Amino acid sequence: MVNWIQVLRKHLVARLATNAGLRQHAVAVDDAGTVINLWLPDNDDAPDRKQKQRKKHQPVVLVHGFAGDGIMTWVLQVSALANRGYDVYVPDLVHFGGSTSPLPDRSVAFQARCLAAALRKLGVGTADVVGWSYGGFVAFELAAVHPDQVRSVVASGSTVKYTSAMRDDLLRRLGWAQ
């Protein structure tokens, strides 16, 4: 059975993101078939030469938490940031939202590597990275391993490091592990 509330919610969120000047895009980040789905400024692949030469603004990357997807988490912030002139990028982490990989790796390090590769392929310069919860772990890892891609990190509802003990406790509480 179709959950019409979910369908309408997803279309509303997509409309809000589009109205903020973003569009959805997928980036292959490795030879294994890992693909990062993200929302990005609509001018990035502009066919018009004048649009391509438009002055780039400071990029902001918004990284969602565990078991979410990017645009559903950040839709209310996207418009405010875009209206203030930021180039907003909202990825889905691998195995969440529209991002996929045939690889079994679920680590924070893998997420950061994939995000770094996607941003590099898109030509995103040094960005301010905002992470919520699990996204904060990914943001800190991205800054530690790829400092050339991160100007600053803002994390909320997160700690600096995600340990295996924290992961095991979370999986137990969710009923996904014993």
TORTIMAR-81519 format. One record per residue (C-alpha): residue number from 1; y, x, z. Coordinates in nm, 4 decimals, padded with zeros to 6 digits. Layout:
% residues N
NUM	Y	X	Z;
...
This chain:
% residues 178
1	00.0000	00.0000	00.0000;
2	00.3488	00.1226	-00.0828;
3	00.5847	00.1891	00.2061;
4	00.9063	00.0543	00.0532;
5	01.1214	00.1833	00.3378;
6	01.0020	00.5384	00.2633;
7	01.0574	00.4899	-00.1107;
8	01.4115	00.3566	-00.0609;
9	01.4905	00.6262	00.1949;
10	01.3776	00.9030	-00.0410;
11	01.5849	00.7602	-00.3297;
12	01.8892	00.7190	-00.1052;
13	01.8592	01.0788	00.0144;
14	01.8238	01.2039	-00.3437;
15	02.1322	01.0030	-00.4441;
16	02.3351	01.1491	-00.1555;
17	02.2301	01.5028	-00.2526;
18	02.3146	01.4384	-00.6176;
19	02.6524	01.2931	-00.5208;
20	02.7186	01.6136	-00.3232;
21	02.6726	01.8106	-00.6465;
22	02.3138	01.9270	-00.5955;
23	02.0076	01.8966	-00.8148;
24	01.6396	01.9562	-00.7569;
25	01.4766	02.2686	-00.9024;
26	01.1432	02.4514	-00.8711;
27	01.1063	02.8312	-00.8724;
28	00.7791	03.0221	-00.9186;
29	00.7937	03.3085	-00.6684;
30	00.4701	03.5002	-00.7238;
31	00.1832	03.5506	-00.9670;
32	-00.0514	03.3417	-00.7513;
33	00.1292	03.0177	-00.8365;
34	00.3475	02.9712	-00.5294;
35	00.6392	02.7411	-00.6133;
36	00.9464	02.6771	-00.4011;
37	01.1115	02.3398	-00.4522;
38	01.4766	02.3302	-00.3563;
39	01.8050	02.1545	-00.4037;
40	02.0819	02.3774	-00.5357;
41	02.4336	02.3552	-00.6803;
42	02.4173	02.1645	-01.0064;
43	02.6213	02.4291	-01.1904;
44	02.3590	02.7067	-01.1569;
45	02.1954	02.6415	-01.4941;
46	02.5015	02.4898	-01.6572;
47	02.4736	02.4871	-02.0362;
48	02.8515	02.5091	-02.0713;
49	02.9745	02.8711	-02.0698;
50	03.2913	02.7755	-01.8784;
51	03.0842	02.6151	-01.6024;
52	02.8670	02.9280	-01.5767;
53	03.1781	03.1397	-01.5288;
54	03.3044	02.9125	-01.2514;
55	03.3854	03.1077	-00.9391;
56	03.0860	03.1238	-00.7091;
57	03.1409	03.0237	-00.3485;
58	02.9728	03.1491	-00.0333;
59	02.6081	03.0398	-00.0419;
60	02.4610	02.8571	00.2561;
61	02.0837	02.8144	00.2838;
62	01.9625	02.5286	00.5064;
63	01.6036	02.5775	00.6279;
64	01.4184	02.2773	00.7719;
65	01.1807	02.2629	01.0676;
66	00.8042	02.2236	01.0875;
67	00.6462	01.9207	00.9150;
68	00.9669	01.8214	00.7412;
69	01.1254	01.8745	00.4076;
70	01.4588	02.0288	00.3294;
71	01.6731	01.7521	00.1926;
72	01.5490	01.4862	00.4381;
73	01.6426	01.7186	00.7251;
74	01.9820	01.8306	00.5978;
75	02.1163	01.5420	00.3855;
76	02.4010	01.4640	00.6263;
77	02.5196	01.8273	00.6301;
78	02.4907	01.8870	00.2538;
79	02.7892	01.6764	00.1522;
80	03.0165	01.8157	00.4245;
81	02.9362	02.1761	00.3277;
82	02.9585	02.1171	-00.0478;
83	03.2922	01.9369	-00.0051;
84	03.4257	02.2442	00.1753;
85	03.3362	02.4637	-00.1197;
86	03.0052	02.6154	-00.0118;
87	02.7209	02.6624	-00.2590;
88	02.4448	02.4803	-00.0704;
89	02.0742	02.5617	-00.1154;
90	01.8133	02.3442	00.0556;
91	01.4554	02.4688	00.0094;
92	01.1298	02.3070	00.1062;
93	00.9214	02.5665	00.2867;
94	00.5797	02.6358	00.1353;
95	00.3240	02.3600	00.2118;
96	00.6083	02.1195	00.3033;
97	00.7993	01.8816	00.0787;
98	00.7573	01.9817	-00.2845;
99	00.6754	02.3516	-00.2315;
100	00.3168	02.4570	-00.2932;
101	00.0903	02.7597	-00.2965;
102	-00.2793	02.8174	-00.3597;
103	-00.2623	03.0951	-00.0996;
104	-00.3852	03.0110	00.2517;
105	-00.1027	03.2036	00.4235;
106	00.1009	02.9824	00.6572;
107	00.2880	03.2583	00.8417;
108	00.6603	03.2785	00.9069;
109	00.6584	03.6139	00.7217;
110	00.5082	03.4461	00.4127;
111	00.7709	03.1702	00.4264;
112	01.0495	03.4303	00.4483;
113	00.9034	03.6335	00.1580;
114	00.8817	03.3239	-00.0612;
115	01.2327	03.2100	00.0287;
116	01.3722	03.5594	-00.0399;
117	01.1975	03.5685	-00.3781;
118	01.3309	03.2246	-00.4749;
119	01.6882	03.3120	-00.3788;
120	01.6636	03.6450	-00.5633;
121	01.5311	03.4748	-00.8790;
122	01.8197	03.2281	-00.8646;
123	02.0715	03.5118	-00.8352;
124	02.1957	03.3982	-00.4945;
125	02.3953	03.6741	-00.3297;
126	02.4227	03.7363	00.0415;
127	02.3961	03.3977	00.2130;
128	02.4621	03.2383	00.5472;
129	02.1242	03.0998	00.6566;
130	02.0971	02.8012	00.8897;
131	01.7584	02.7209	01.0405;
132	01.6465	02.4354	01.2572;
133	01.3365	02.4740	01.4792;
134	01.0639	02.6417	01.2672;
135	01.3331	02.7050	01.0048;
136	01.5100	02.9209	01.2632;
137	01.2037	03.1450	01.2835;
138	01.2047	03.1762	00.9049;
139	01.5798	03.2482	00.9019;
140	01.5442	03.5264	01.1598;
141	01.2485	03.6769	00.9702;
142	01.4419	03.6589	00.6436;
143	01.7343	03.8433	00.8054;
144	01.5059	04.1088	00.9565;
145	01.3056	04.1819	00.6412;
146	01.5726	04.1142	00.3758;
147	01.9057	04.2038	00.5419;
148	02.0662	04.2488	00.1994;
149	02.0218	03.8750	00.1375;
150	02.1520	03.7449	00.4720;
151	02.5135	03.7587	00.5877;
152	02.4571	03.5568	00.9052;
153	02.1991	03.3381	01.0784;
154	02.2636	03.0187	01.2683;
155	01.9580	02.8813	01.4471;
156	01.9229	02.5627	01.6474;
157	01.6245	02.4447	01.8486;
158	01.4540	02.7775	01.7895;
159	01.3692	03.1096	01.9443;
160	01.4078	03.4484	01.7790;
161	01.0353	03.5104	01.7301;
162	00.7449	03.2739	01.6642;
163	00.4349	03.4043	01.8408;
164	00.0699	03.3173	01.7868;
165	00.0601	03.1721	02.1398;
166	00.3444	02.9351	02.0483;
167	00.1625	02.8346	01.7284;
168	-00.1663	02.7719	01.9106;
169	00.0089	02.5621	02.1746;
170	00.1857	02.3547	01.9079;
171	-00.1365	02.2959	01.7132;
172	-00.3150	02.1902	02.0347;
173	-00.0370	01.9467	02.1256;
174	-00.0481	01.7979	01.7749;
175	-00.4253	01.7610	01.7996;
176	-00.4862	01.9958	01.5062;
177	-00.6697	02.2597	01.7118;
178	-00.8816	02.2769	02.0231;
